[in-house]
Amino acid sequence: MAFGDNGPRKKSFFERLTIVVVLIMLLVTVGALIFQAVAAVL
């Protein structure tokens, strides 16, 4: 699977799953940083 093939094909289930996992990890990381900042203020 090359990086250049941006064709009209639908994304596979694995690609969607990977994107969802990355988004969840980003949300958890940002949430942990915000939580630490709030805890430090309190």
QUIQUI-V343361 format. One record per backbone hydrogen bond with DSSP energy under -1.0 kcal/mol. NH is the residue of the N-H (numbers start at 1). CO is the residue of the C=O. E is the energy in kcal/mol with one decimal. If there is no record, write none. Layout:
BEGIN
nh->{NH NH}
co->{CO CO}
e->{E E}
END
This chain:
BEGIN
nh->{6 7 16 17 18 19 20 21 22 23 24 25 26 27 28 29 30 31 32 33 34 35 36 37 38 39 40 41 42}
co->{4 5 12 13 14 15 16 17 18 19 20 21 22 23 24 25 26 27 28 29 30 31 32 33 34 35 36 37 38}
e->{-1.8 -1.0 -2.1 -2.7 -2.5 -2.3 -2.6 -2.6 -2.5 -2.4 -2.4 -2.5 -2.4 -2.5 -2.7 -2.4 -2.8 -2.8 -2.4 -2.2 -2.6 -2.6 -2.4 -2.3 -2.7 -2.7 -2.1 -1.9 -2.7}
END
